[in-house]
Amino acid sequence: MTVFPIDEWKGRETPFYYYDLDLLRQTVEEIKRCAQEPNWHVHYAVKACATEPVLKTIIGAGLGTDCVSGGEVRASLEAGAKPEQILFAGVAKADWEIRLALENEIAALNVESVEELENIERIAGEMNKVAHVCLRINPNVDAHTHKKITTGLNINKFGIQMKDMMPTIEKCMTMPHIAFEGLHFHIGSQITDFAPYRNLCMQVNKLVEQIEAAGIVVKNIDVGGGLGVSYDHPNHFCIPDFEGYFRTFRKFLKLREDQELHFELGRAVVAQCGSLITRVLYVKHTEQKEFVMVDAGMTDLIRPALYDAYHKVENLTAKREGRKERMRYDVVGPICESSDVFVENFELPLTHRGDIIALRSAGAYGEIMASQYNLRRLPGHVVSE
Ligand SMILES: *Cc1c(COP(=O)(O)O)cnc(C)c1O
């Protein structure tokens, strides 16, 4: 459980992100404990949080990375990832990003369209290299998650449709600078029920059988990420149920001994170790509402505005002082947008100007999504120890 060193923050400018690296290390150890098979590989999805000490901790513990941009491939290499542990996905890669991946000989590019495949073949040809590719297949599995973070349905822009899979693989076989390595999937994010993963396994089994029946070897299977976290109870469930998650694949995915299985977890690795720390500027009273106006806004943490996401709000100062009286507040930011609201009608201890507030479970898709809208400074971060 994260302990917040609020005394150390007396003179510090807010808002900022606070990362509990101890919890991060425990989380990564739990992943390693639950996924020990020698042909299983866990890659951290860098897009969730690329803050240097966080990324270095994860890579230092031995996880590979999953990147969705050239910038993330570079950050992985700089943080010490080995090229053979790096995967590069992304729905539309620019030429320089493809070149960067080929130059550094990363493990594989996950390809999402025939058009992109043709471009990779052309670039690899110019560089006199062979590009190792997995095809991202859209398995039409419903992840039962928020519509803005579901990716595995036919209506999403992601991946190659199942009916186009065989022709695309056959196309790979005719391309001298493409080596077909296997299949990639990613069905969505913040998935808290294992049934969609079980359905994914069934689909993968079917597709692999179909490909192997055509005499083509599927060396790698990449089942993506998406495991969710408890935003309601960040203390009680500070480490996600990796045991149950990996067990689902162990149980339902038919993996041959010589096949490699890849996972790409983002949120589940980093969400609970990060909090956005902010100060109360004003408590504004109106006839209808009590507003707690904090100095962090949607520019620092956009998830509530973008996905209606909930982050637990904790008044750290009130907790320290043991304030008993409680009240309902809307906690809002200072940005000139009506959607700049963190929580509505939320019960907190009696709150005053100057109190330090933590927005919990903000390690994933928090700092990395920060913007300078309203010409604000970026939040920055502090790490534990
Ligand atoms: C975003 C993403 C992930 C990680 O998703 P999480 O929900 O954070 O686990 C994994 N793979 C791909 C291809 C992604 O785009």
The ligand as an SDF file (V2000), in Angstrom:
LIG
                    3D

 15 15  0  0  0  0  0  0  0  0999 V2000
   -2.4280    0.0140  -25.5840 C   0  0  0  0  0  0  0  0  0  0  0  0
   -1.9390   -1.2890  -26.0290 C   0  0  0  0  0  0  0  0  0  0  0  0
   -1.5890   -2.2740  -25.0950 C   0  0  0  0  0  0  0  0  0  0  0  0
   -1.7290   -2.0880  -23.6110 C   0  0  0  0  0  0  0  0  0  0  0  0
   -3.0290   -1.9540  -23.1870 O   0  0  0  0  0  0  0  0  0  0  0  0
   -3.3860   -1.9190  -21.6370 P   0  0  0  0  0  0  0  0  0  0  0  0
   -4.8500   -1.8450  -21.6130 O   0  0  0  0  0  0  0  0  0  0  0  0
   -2.7530   -0.7110  -21.0550 O   0  0  0  0  0  0  0  0  0  0  0  0
   -2.8560   -3.1760  -21.0270 O   0  0  0  0  0  0  0  0  0  0  0  0
   -1.1260   -3.4710  -25.5800 C   0  0  0  0  0  0  0  0  0  0  0  0
   -0.9810   -3.6900  -26.9060 N   0  0  0  0  0  0  0  0  0  0  0  0
   -1.3040   -2.7650  -27.8240 C   0  0  0  0  0  0  0  0  0  0  0  0
   -1.1100   -3.0690  -29.2550 C   0  0  0  0  0  0  0  0  0  0  0  0
   -1.7870   -1.5430  -27.4250 C   0  0  0  0  0  0  0  0  0  0  0  0
   -2.1110   -0.6390  -28.3360 O   0  0  0  0  0  0  0  0  0  0  0  0
  1  2  1  0
  2  3  1  0
  2 14  2  0
  3  4  1  0
  3 10  2  0
  4  5  1  0
  5  6  1  0
  6  7  2  0
  6  8  1  0
  6  9  1  0
 10 11  1  0
 11 12  2  0
 12 13  1  0
 12 14  1  0
 14 15  1  0
M  END
$$$$
